[in-house]
Amino acid sequence: QLQLVESGGGLVQPGGSLRLSCTSSGSTLDEVAIAWFRRLPGKELEGISCITKRGVVNHYPDDSVKGRFTVTRDNAKNTVDLQMNSLKPEDTGVYFCAARRPNYLCSRWPNDYAYWGQGTQATVSS
């Protein structure tokens, strides 16, 4: 059973950066596509981007993060990271990593993901 754990959230000033990390226990991440989602206050869960097991990145249609957020994976370290730069107060929310079942491709739909982390809070405020 794949269990995901996010880390790296916290409080940062506007314009700052955070690097969120997703790792696993129970099984490794190298055979699964991993996506990052976020839930902003009062809004539904939204996809940020997803990376396949081969490292192909799929960006989801949200212009607000384009060019600022980057997802990478390091199978040797068993991590998938979300680098968030030029953060804005409206990026404040809970960030989740999620995994599809092995050998499934990326999807923008949360219901397609079988495994979820508990989420990590990112707060952008001066």
C-alpha positions in Angstrom: 0.0 0.0 0.0 1.5 3.3 -1.1 1.4 6.0 1.6 2.3 9.6 0.6 3.8 12.2 2.9 4.2 15.9 2.0 6.6 18.3 3.6 8.0 21.7 3.1 5.1 23.9 3.7 5.2 26.9 6.0 4.9 30.7 6.1 6.7 32.8 3.5 6.5 36.4 2.5 5.1 37.5 -0.9 7.7 37.0 -3.6 9.4 34.3 -1.7 9.7 30.6 -2.5 8.8 27.2 -1.0 9.8 23.8 -2.1 7.3 21.1 -1.2 8.4 17.5 -1.2 6.4 14.3 -1.6 7.8 11.0 -0.5 6.3 7.6 0.2 6.3 4.6 2.5 5.1 1.1 1.8 6.2 1.3 -1.8 8.4 3.6 -4.0 7.3 6.3 -6.3 9.2 5.2 -9.4 6.3 3.3 -11.0 3.6 5.9 -10.5 2.5 9.3 -11.9 2.5 11.9 -9.2 0.4 15.1 -9.3 0.3 18.1 -7.1 -3.1 19.6 -6.2 -4.1 22.5 -4.0 -7.1 23.6 -2.1 -7.4 27.3 -1.7 -9.7 28.8 0.9 -13.3 28.5 -0.2 -12.4 26.8 -3.5 -12.4 23.3 -4.9 -9.4 21.1 -5.2 -7.4 22.2 -8.3 -4.6 20.5 -10.2 -1.2 22.1 -10.5 0.8 19.7 -12.5 1.7 16.0 -12.8 4.8 14.1 -13.6 4.8 10.7 -15.2 7.1 7.9 -14.0 9.3 8.7 -17.0 9.5 12.4 -16.0 7.1 13.9 -18.5 5.4 16.9 -16.9 1.8 17.8 -17.6 0.6 21.2 -16.6 -3.0 21.9 -15.8 -4.9 24.8 -17.0 -4.3 27.4 -14.4 -2.5 30.5 -15.7 -2.0 31.7 -12.2 0.9 29.3 -11.5 2.3 29.1 -15.0 6.0 29.9 -15.0 6.2 30.0 -11.2 5.7 26.4 -10.2 7.8 23.5 -11.3 7.5 19.8 -10.5 10.4 17.4 -10.6 11.1 13.9 -9.5 14.2 12.2 -8.2 13.6 8.4 -8.1 16.9 7.8 -6.4 15.7 9.9 -3.5 12.1 8.7 -3.8 10.8 12.2 -4.0 8.6 14.4 -6.2 9.1 18.1 -5.5 7.0 21.2 -6.2 9.2 24.3 -6.5 7.1 27.4 -6.0 8.6 30.7 -6.8 7.3 34.3 -6.7 4.6 33.3 -4.3 1.5 35.5 -3.9 -1.0 35.7 -1.0 -3.5 34.0 -3.3 -1.3 30.9 -3.3 -2.1 30.3 0.3 -3.7 26.9 0.8 -3.2 23.3 1.5 -1.1 21.4 -1.0 -1.5 17.7 -1.7 0.5 15.2 -3.7 -1.4 12.3 -5.2 -0.4 9.1 -7.0 -2.1 7.1 -9.7 -2.0 3.4 -9.7 1.2 1.9 -11.2 1.6 2.5 -15.0 -1.4 4.8 -15.3 -0.7 8.2 -17.0 -1.3 11.6 -15.6 -4.8 13.0 -15.2 -6.1 16.3 -14.2 -9.0 14.8 -12.3 -8.6 14.2 -8.6 -10.9 11.2 -8.7 -8.4 9.4 -10.9 -5.8 9.3 -8.1 -5.8 6.4 -5.7 -3.4 7.6 -3.1 -3.2 10.9 -1.3 -1.0 12.6 1.2 -2.3 14.4 4.2 -1.5 17.8 2.7 0.8 20.6 3.8 -0.1 24.2 4.5 1.5 27.0 2.6 0.8 30.5 3.8 2.0 33.5 1.9 1.7 36.6 4.0 3.7 39.7 5.0 
